[in-house]
Amino acid sequence: MDQKHMNTLSTAGLLVALGIIYGDIGTSPLYTFQTILTEGGDANRLLVLGAISCVFWTLTLQTTFKYVLITLQADNHGEGGVFSLYALVRRYNKALFYVTIIGAGTLLADGIITPPITITSAIEGLSMVKGLEQHIFPGNTLVVEIVMVILLLLFIFQRFGTKIVGGSFGPVMFLWFFMMGALGLMQVVQYPSILKALNPWYGVRLLTTHPNGFWLLGAIFLCTTGAEALYSDLGHCGRKNIRISWIFVKTTLVLNYLGQGAWVLLQHKENLGGINPFFAIVPSGLLLPAIILATSASIIASQALISGSFTLINEAISLGFWPRINVKYPSNIRGQIYIPSVNWIICTGCALVLLYFRTSEAMTAAYGFSITIAMLMTTFLMFYFLRYVKKMPFWIVGAILTVFVCVETSFFIANAVKIVKRLFFLVFEIGLISTMYIWYNARRITQRFLTFVNLPDYIPMLEALSRDPSVPKYSSHLVYFTRSAYSKLIEKRILDSIFDNIEKKADVYWFVHIERTDEPYTMEYGVEEIRDDKIIRVDFRLGFRVQPKIGLMLRKVVQEMVNNQELDIVKRYPTFAHMRPNDFRFVIMKRFLSYDNEFSAREGFILNAYFSISRLAQSDKTAYGLDSNQTVVEYEPLVVNPVTNIQMKRAFYKFSEADEKKKAN
């Protein structure tokens, strides 16, 4: 995404921001205040005013101040999220790698609860519609089935891209926020004293004097769980659109929370009988349309998590934290992507969460623990960004981040009690973090053995091999892929492949380098004949939406070179039109872990796990768009720590002729 997109403020951009960014935060009123009342006990004045005060200042400190004003500044070429932030600050401290993978893993893992909790909360509202209470109630099989169908349709829809999703969901979310604000304002007009709740004194009093006091922070935290996903979705909408739309979003959220509190106090009773205040403030004649709109908004709430997950994984691939997998670009904007494997992994996780917990109340009891960890990790990374990238004075950075650390640590401690109820997620979290740890460290180990040599030094050897009549021809055109951006350097293992074992004689040796651009449809190439008609390097510059088909593209390059009389292959091919695809042979270099290694326990675990995971990654043949009949996969042993000291004792006994006869008998 370019800087113009990042800084463009438009009505369409604001609408997309409403449809993509604020789903999670925007639907939190469905369950946040109800959860606070459930955990707080009696719905008295102290609880209501204190809870709303805490919610308001949490939205102000965490969402507005930390994320919207400060963290959104940390964009990496228009992209947001923990990996983008890490890429900006990693050179200042190597240990930030661990902070990053913990933040990313916990955000992705705990995020799978967002779609089922929001959609289930909305569908459970049907139990308040007269005539449906006998058929729909929390935990009912019918509720689970309805939510499951909605989830499946949502994940199927992801393949069309977030631009289409935002365009269709944006107007719905505008109506949703407008409705929330209007409903809340109606109650505030009836009970204007509720505005006292904006005073932070009531929040402090709740946390210090209420019997459950401090531990209510676990429920209060639910109002801001979507803030981290907001930053991850930066690349989908742009900073200005997010900041301006947040003014409208926060206003309606605060009005709705105030309205729910006003309704509770107007009831003059401390036991609400399990009624959800959100739906209670809706006029009876509008209840069903409101539930339909809430369900639509809940579907959109899932989008913030899903699109943010795509962005995180895509950046993890770019930074070498994740295996290469298939990434698709449904629109012309680079930040808007679709990753099929991640989409269906999240879908499976959401389905399992729904089947395991069944009710929104059970889900909220397990929600929030890991996101507090993710927020703390972002805070640590932001220290380095503000201090070293923005060059802010240490005392200012320290003061700002001390506030965030204190607030987020309090939320973490209050949410720590939920860990017993969320053991369901631990396997997923550990799996994500372990995969990133293994992949990153294994690549660092293997790259130590990637050496480059000066290609001109080997030109005479390549020419001699090509002319040697005693060596059978391996291929007319032999193609290798090189990582070197400099034409005079080449990987040593490529030359070893040509000269060692079976010598690979060819008429022309091609070295291909591929560079990805930020433009969607760039298809450019450059050619350098290192030795005329014998050793040629081709550099492809391909847009991020271009599916590489290197076999077809290289033949096109050859044809244009022949037409321009840059390449003379007529003597080899009297009729160029009859050149076959099989005249090109692409060699893919693939490493395997040799048995001739002696590892430490850590290296052995990392490398064995790395090669096991790599079997699930996208192959180079698929990534480069090569047909199987054109491709040769050549396996190269990786020897990291060769065994040097084998203790073996020679014990040899020579049988005599008599012994042989005796043995035969």
Backbone hydrogen bonds, N-H to C=O, Kabsch-Sander energy under -0.5 kcal/mol:
donor,donor_aa,acceptor,acceptor_aa,energy
6,M,2,D,-1.5
7,N,3,Q,-1.8
8,T,4,K,-0.6
8,T,5,H,-0.7
9,L,7,N,-0.6
10,S,8,T,-0.6
14,L,10,S,-2.4
15,L,11,T,-2.2
16,V,12,A,-2.4
17,A,13,G,-2.2
18,L,14,L,-2.0
19,G,15,L,-1.8
20,I,16,V,-2.1
21,I,17,A,-2.2
22,Y,17,A,-1.0
26,G,22,Y,-2.6
27,T,23,G,-1.3
28,S,24,D,-0.5
28,S,25,I,-0.9
30,L,27,T,-1.7
31,Y,28,S,-1.6
32,T,28,S,-2.9
35,T,31,Y,-2.2
36,I,32,T,-2.2
37,L,33,F,-2.3
38,T,34,Q,-2.2
39,E,35,T,-2.5
40,G,36,I,-2.1
41,G,37,L,-1.1
42,D,40,G,-0.5
43,A,270,E,-2.2
44,N,42,D,-2.0
48,V,44,N,-2.3
49,L,45,R,-2.5
50,G,46,L,-2.1
51,A,47,L,-2.4
52,I,48,V,-2.2
53,S,49,L,-2.1
54,C,50,G,-2.3
55,V,51,A,-2.4
56,F,52,I,-2.7
57,W,53,S,-2.3
58,T,54,C,-1.9
59,L,55,V,-2.5
60,T,56,F,-1.7
61,L,57,W,-2.8
62,Q,58,T,-2.2
63,T,58,T,-1.0
64,T,59,L,-2.6
65,F,60,T,-2.6
66,K,61,L,-2.0
67,Y,62,Q,-1.5
68,V,63,T,-2.8
69,L,64,T,-2.0
70,I,65,F,-1.1
71,T,66,K,-3.2
72,L,67,Y,-1.9
73,Q,70,I,-1.6
74,A,71,T,-2.0
75,D,73,Q,-1.9
76,N,79,E,-2.6
77,H,75,D,-0.7
79,E,76,N,-1.4
85,L,81,G,-2.1
86,Y,82,V,-2.2
87,A,83,F,-2.4
88,L,84,S,-1.1
89,V,85,L,-1.1
89,V,86,Y,-0.6
90,R,86,Y,-2.0
92,Y,89,V,-2.0
93,N,90,R,-1.0
96,L,93,N,-1.5
97,F,94,K,-1.5
98,Y,95,A,-1.2
99,V,95,A,-1.0
100,T,96,L,-2.3
101,I,97,F,-2.2
102,I,98,Y,-1.8
103,G,99,V,-2.2
104,A,100,T,-2.7
105,G,101,I,-2.4
106,T,102,I,-2.3
107,L,103,G,-1.8
108,L,104,A,-2.3
109,A,105,G,-2.3
110,D,106,T,-2.4
111,G,107,L,-1.3
112,I,108,L,-0.6
112,I,109,A,-1.1
113,I,110,D,-1.4
114,T,111,G,-1.5
117,I,113,I,-2.3
118,T,114,T,-2.1
119,I,115,P,-2.1
120,T,116,P,-2.2
121,S,117,I,-1.7
122,A,118,T,-1.7
123,I,119,I,-2.4
124,E,120,T,-2.5
125,G,121,S,-0.6
125,G,122,A,-1.0
126,L,123,I,-1.9
127,S,124,E,-1.7
128,M,125,G,-1.8
129,V,126,L,-1.6
132,L,129,V,-2.2
133,E,129,V,-0.7
135,H,132,L,-1.5
136,I,132,L,-2.7
139,G,358,R,-0.6
140,N,137,F,-2.4
144,V,140,N,-1.9
145,E,141,T,-2.4
146,I,142,L,-2.3
147,V,143,V,-2.5
148,M,144,V,-2.3
149,V,145,E,-2.0
150,I,146,I,-2.1
151,L,147,V,-2.5
152,L,148,M,-2.1
153,L,149,V,-2.2
154,L,150,I,-2.3
155,F,151,L,-2.3
156,I,152,L,-1.9
157,F,153,L,-1.8
158,Q,154,L,-0.6
159,R,156,I,-1.0
160,F,157,F,-1.7
161,G,158,Q,-2.0
165,V,161,G,-1.9
166,G,162,T,-3.2
167,G,163,K,-2.1
168,S,164,I,-2.0
169,F,165,V,-2.7
170,G,166,G,-2.4
173,M,169,F,-2.6
174,F,170,G,-2.1
175,L,171,P,-2.1
176,W,172,V,-2.2
177,F,173,M,-2.7
178,F,174,F,-2.4
179,M,175,L,-2.7
180,M,176,W,-2.5
181,G,177,F,-2.6
182,A,178,F,-2.6
183,L,179,M,-2.9
184,G,180,M,-2.3
185,L,181,G,-2.5
186,M,182,A,-2.0
187,Q,183,L,-1.2
188,V,184,G,-2.2
189,V,185,L,-2.4
190,Q,186,M,-1.0
191,Y,187,Q,-1.5
194,I,191,Y,-1.9
195,L,192,P,-1.9
196,K,193,S,-1.9
197,A,194,I,-2.2
198,L,195,L,-1.7
199,N,196,K,-2.1
202,Y,199,N,-1.3
203,G,199,N,-0.7
204,V,200,P,-2.2
205,R,201,W,-2.4
206,L,202,Y,-2.1
207,L,203,G,-2.1
208,T,204,V,-1.5
209,T,205,R,-2.3
210,H,205,R,-0.5
210,H,206,L,-1.6
214,F,207,L,-0.7
215,W,212,N,-1.9
216,L,212,N,-0.6
216,L,213,G,-1.9
217,L,214,F,-1.8
218,G,215,W,-1.2
219,A,216,L,-0.9
220,I,216,L,-2.5
221,F,217,L,-2.3
222,L,219,A,-1.3
223,C,220,I,-1.8
224,T,221,F,-1.9
225,T,222,L,-0.8
227,A,224,T,-1.8
230,L,226,G,-1.6
231,Y,227,A,-1.4
232,S,228,E,-1.8
233,D,229,A,-1.8
234,L,231,Y,-1.5
235,G,232,S,-0.5
236,H,233,D,-1.7
237,C,233,D,-0.7
237,C,234,L,-1.0
238,G,234,L,-2.2
240,K,6,M,-1.1
242,I,238,G,-1.6
243,R,239,R,-2.5
244,I,240,K,-2.5
245,S,241,N,-1.9
246,W,242,I,-1.7
247,I,243,R,-0.8
247,I,244,I,-0.8
248,F,244,I,-0.9
249,V,245,S,-2.3
250,K,246,W,-3.1
251,T,247,I,-1.7
252,T,248,F,-2.0
253,L,249,V,-2.3
254,V,250,K,-2.7
255,L,251,T,-2.2
256,N,252,T,-2.1
257,Y,253,L,-2.5
258,L,254,V,-2.6
259,G,255,L,-2.5
260,Q,256,N,-2.6
261,G,257,Y,-2.2
262,A,258,L,-2.7
263,W,259,G,-2.3
264,V,260,Q,-2.0
265,L,261,G,-2.2
266,L,262,A,-2.1
267,Q,263,W,-1.0
267,Q,264,V,-0.7
268,H,264,V,-0.5
268,H,265,L,-0.8
269,K,264,V,-0.6
272,L,270,E,-0.6
275,I,272,L,-1.1
279,F,276,N,-0.5
280,A,276,N,-1.7
281,I,277,P,-1.4
282,V,279,F,-1.1
286,L,283,P,-1.7
287,L,284,S,-1.0
290,A,286,L,-2.4
291,I,287,L,-2.2
292,I,288,L,-2.3
293,L,289,P,-2.4
294,A,290,A,-2.6
295,T,291,I,-2.5
296,S,292,I,-2.1
297,A,293,L,-2.7
298,S,294,A,-2.2
299,I,295,T,-2.0
300,I,296,S,-1.9
301,A,297,A,-2.0
302,S,298,S,-1.2
303,Q,299,I,-0.5
303,Q,300,I,-1.2
304,A,300,I,-0.8
304,A,301,A,-0.5
305,L,301,A,-0.7
306,I,302,S,-2.3
307,S,303,Q,-2.8
308,G,304,A,-1.4
309,S,305,L,-2.1
310,F,306,I,-2.0
311,T,307,S,-1.9
312,L,308,G,-2.3
313,I,309,S,-2.5
314,N,310,F,-2.4
315,E,311,T,-2.3
316,A,312,L,-2.2
317,I,313,I,-2.2
318,S,314,N,-1.9
319,L,315,E,-2.0
320,G,317,I,-1.1
321,F,316,A,-3.4
322,W,316,A,-1.0
328,K,338,Y,-3.0
331,S,336,Q,-0.7
334,R,332,N,-0.5
336,Q,333,I,-1.6
337,I,335,G,-0.8
338,Y,328,K,-2.6
343,N,339,I,-2.6
344,W,340,P,-2.1
345,I,341,S,-1.7
346,I,342,V,-2.5
347,C,343,N,-1.9
348,T,344,W,-2.1
349,G,345,I,-2.3
350,C,346,I,-2.8
351,A,347,C,-2.2
352,L,348,T,-2.2
353,V,349,G,-2.3
354,L,350,C,-2.4
355,L,351,A,-2.3
356,Y,352,L,-2.0
357,F,353,V,-2.8
358,R,353,V,-0.6
358,R,354,L,-1.7
359,T,357,F,-1.7
363,M,359,T,-1.6
364,T,360,S,-2.6
365,A,361,E,-1.3
366,A,363,M,-1.5
367,Y,363,M,-0.6
367,Y,364,T,-0.6
372,T,368,G,-1.6
373,I,369,F,-1.1
374,A,370,S,-2.3
375,M,371,I,-2.4
376,L,372,T,-2.0
377,M,373,I,-2.3
378,T,374,A,-2.0
379,T,375,M,-2.0
380,F,376,L,-2.0
381,L,377,M,-2.0
382,M,378,T,-2.5
383,F,379,T,-1.4
384,Y,380,F,-1.0
385,F,381,L,-1.8
386,L,382,M,-2.9
387,R,383,F,-2.3
388,Y,384,Y,-2.5
389,V,384,Y,-0.9
389,V,385,F,-1.3
390,K,385,F,-2.6
392,M,386,L,-2.7
397,V,393,P,-2.3
398,G,394,F,-3.1
399,A,395,W,-1.9
400,I,396,I,-2.5
401,L,397,V,-2.6
402,T,398,G,-1.8
403,V,399,A,-1.4
404,F,400,I,-1.6
405,V,401,L,-2.9
406,C,402,T,-2.4
407,V,403,V,-2.4
408,E,404,F,-3.1
409,T,405,V,-2.5
410,S,406,C,-1.9
411,F,407,V,-2.1
412,F,408,E,-2.5
413,I,409,T,-2.6
414,A,410,S,-2.3
415,N,411,F,-2.1
416,A,412,F,-1.1
417,V,413,I,-0.5
418,K,415,N,-2.1
419,I,416,A,-1.6
420,V,417,V,-0.6
421,K,418,K,-0.7
422,R,418,K,-0.8
422,R,419,I,-0.6
423,L,420,V,-0.7
425,F,422,R,-1.9
426,L,422,R,-0.5
426,L,423,L,-0.8
427,V,423,L,-0.6
429,E,425,F,-2.5
430,I,426,L,-3.0
431,G,427,V,-2.2
432,L,428,F,-2.2
433,I,429,E,-2.5
434,S,430,I,-2.5
435,T,431,G,-2.1
436,M,432,L,-2.0
437,Y,433,I,-2.3
438,I,434,S,-2.9
439,W,435,T,-2.7
440,Y,436,M,-2.1
441,N,437,Y,-2.0
442,A,438,I,-2.6
443,R,439,W,-2.0
444,R,440,Y,-1.6
445,I,441,N,-1.8
446,T,442,A,-2.7
447,Q,443,R,-2.3
448,R,444,R,-0.6
448,R,445,I,-0.9
449,F,446,T,-1.6
450,L,447,Q,-1.3
451,T,449,F,-0.9
453,V,490,I,-2.9
455,L,453,V,-0.7
455,L,488,K,-2.7
457,D,454,N,-1.0
458,Y,455,L,-2.3
459,I,455,L,-0.5
459,I,456,P,-0.9
462,L,458,Y,-2.2
463,E,459,I,-2.5
464,A,460,P,-2.3
465,L,461,M,-2.3
466,S,462,L,-2.1
467,R,463,E,-1.4
468,D,464,A,-1.1
471,V,468,D,-1.0
474,Y,505,K,-2.6
475,S,505,K,-1.6
477,H,583,D,-2.4
478,L,476,S,-0.5
478,L,508,V,-2.4
479,V,477,H,-0.5
479,V,585,R,-3.0
480,Y,510,W,-2.3
481,F,587,V,-0.6
482,T,512,V,-2.7
487,S,485,A,-0.5
489,L,486,Y,-1.7
490,I,453,V,-2.0
492,K,451,T,-2.6
494,I,491,E,-0.8
495,L,491,E,-1.1
496,D,492,K,-2.3
497,S,493,R,-1.8
498,I,494,I,-1.6
499,F,495,L,-2.4
500,D,496,D,-2.6
503,E,501,N,-0.7
504,K,498,I,-2.4
505,K,472,P,-0.6
505,K,503,E,-1.1
507,D,475,S,-0.7
507,D,476,S,-0.8
508,V,476,S,-2.1
509,Y,534,K,-3.2
510,W,478,L,-3.2
510,W,508,V,-0.5
511,F,536,I,-2.3
512,V,480,Y,-3.0
512,V,510,W,-0.5
513,H,538,V,-2.6
515,E,540,F,-2.8
517,T,542,L,-2.1
524,E,541,R,-2.6
526,G,539,D,-2.2
528,E,537,R,-2.6
530,I,528,E,-1.2
530,I,535,I,-1.1
531,R,535,I,-2.2
534,K,531,R,-2.5
535,I,531,R,-2.1
536,I,509,Y,-2.7
537,R,528,E,-2.8
538,V,511,F,-2.3
539,D,526,G,-2.8
540,F,513,H,-2.9
540,F,538,V,-0.6
541,R,524,E,-3.0
542,L,515,E,-2.5
542,L,540,F,-0.6
543,G,522,T,-3.2
544,F,517,T,-0.5
544,F,519,E,-1.5
545,R,520,P,-1.8
546,V,543,G,-1.5
547,Q,545,R,-0.5
550,I,624,Y,-2.4
551,G,625,G,-0.5
553,M,549,K,-2.7
554,L,550,I,-2.9
555,R,551,G,-1.6
556,K,552,L,-1.7
557,V,553,M,-2.0
558,V,554,L,-2.4
559,Q,555,R,-2.3
560,E,556,K,-2.2
561,M,557,V,-2.3
562,V,558,V,-2.3
563,N,559,Q,-2.5
564,N,560,E,-1.9
565,Q,562,V,-1.6
566,E,561,M,-3.3
567,L,561,M,-1.1
569,I,567,L,-0.9
572,R,569,I,-0.8
573,Y,569,I,-2.9
576,F,574,P,-0.6
578,H,575,T,-2.1
579,M,576,F,-2.3
583,D,580,R,-1.8
584,F,581,P,-1.9
585,R,477,H,-2.7
586,F,630,Q,-3.2
587,V,479,V,-2.8
588,I,586,F,-0.6
588,I,632,V,-3.1
589,M,587,V,-0.5
590,K,588,I,-0.6
590,K,634,E,-2.8
592,F,636,E,-2.1
594,S,592,F,-0.6
594,S,638,L,-1.7
597,N,595,Y,-1.0
598,E,641,N,-2.9
604,G,600,S,-2.7
605,F,601,A,-2.0
606,I,602,R,-2.6
607,L,603,E,-2.8
608,N,604,G,-2.1
609,A,605,F,-2.3
610,Y,606,I,-2.3
611,F,607,L,-2.3
612,S,608,N,-1.4
613,I,609,A,-2.6
614,S,610,Y,-2.4
615,R,611,F,-0.6
615,R,612,S,-0.7
616,L,613,I,-2.1
617,A,613,I,-0.6
617,A,614,S,-0.6
618,Q,324,R,-3.0
623,A,619,S,-2.5
624,Y,620,D,-2.4
625,G,622,T,-0.9
626,L,621,K,-2.6
630,Q,627,D,-1.3
631,T,627,D,-0.6
631,T,628,S,-1.0
632,V,586,F,-3.0
634,E,588,I,-3.3
634,E,632,V,-0.6
635,Y,633,V,-0.6
636,E,590,K,-2.8
638,L,592,F,-2.9
639,V,637,P,-0.7
640,V,638,L,-0.6
643,V,596,D,-0.7
646,I,644,T,-0.5
647,Q,645,N,-0.6
648,M,646,I,-1.0
651,A,649,K,-0.5
655,F,653,Y,-0.6
660,E,656,S,-1.9
661,K,657,E,-2.1
662,K,658,A,-2.5
663,K,659,D,-2.5
664,A,660,E,-2.2
665,N,661,K,-2.1
